[in-house]
Amino acid sequence: MGVEIERKFLLAGDGWRVLGRPMLLRQGYLSSQRERVVRVRIEDGAAMLTIKGKSVGASRGEWEYPIPLADAEEFLARLCEQPIIEKYRRRIDFGGMVWEVDEFLGVNAGLVVAEIELAAEDQAFAKPDWIGEEVTDDARYFNANLIAHPFTSW
């Protein structure tokens, strides 16, 4: 089993905007239940199916599989819960780690979060000065929850 250990933060400035290359991501959920999430994502012409288990702290099981792009497009159009999540992602190297900054579009426009994946929950890491409040445990910021409760409705 794969394990994802991820911490999520709000942003505290715009210094990140000049870093990394923005890449459009489109993703949808075949299942967005708390116990299991099944996601389809298209990024840079490649498609993935991702299955995630229930979060325990900052950790949860995660499995990813490449799928044909045409299948992913069809899943997003016909099978995934609506609305589809669209966002620009920047991958930013800092302190020997990679931060992923997501700037959401559509019904989640205005939401910007940064995530960092760790090897252990207690792993130390340096924070750029544009990192703000931690929201790892706030379910409102889970991508799967942004379908039923989009940021613009908060």
Secondary structure, 3 states (H helix, E strand, C coil): CCEEEEEEEEECCCHHHHCCCCEEEEEEEEEEECCEEEEEEEECCEEEEEEEECCECCEEEEEEEEECHHHHHHHHHHHCCCCCEEEEEEEEEECCEEEEEEEECHHHCCCEEEEEECCCCCCCCCCCCCEEEECCCCHHHCHHHHCCCCHHHC
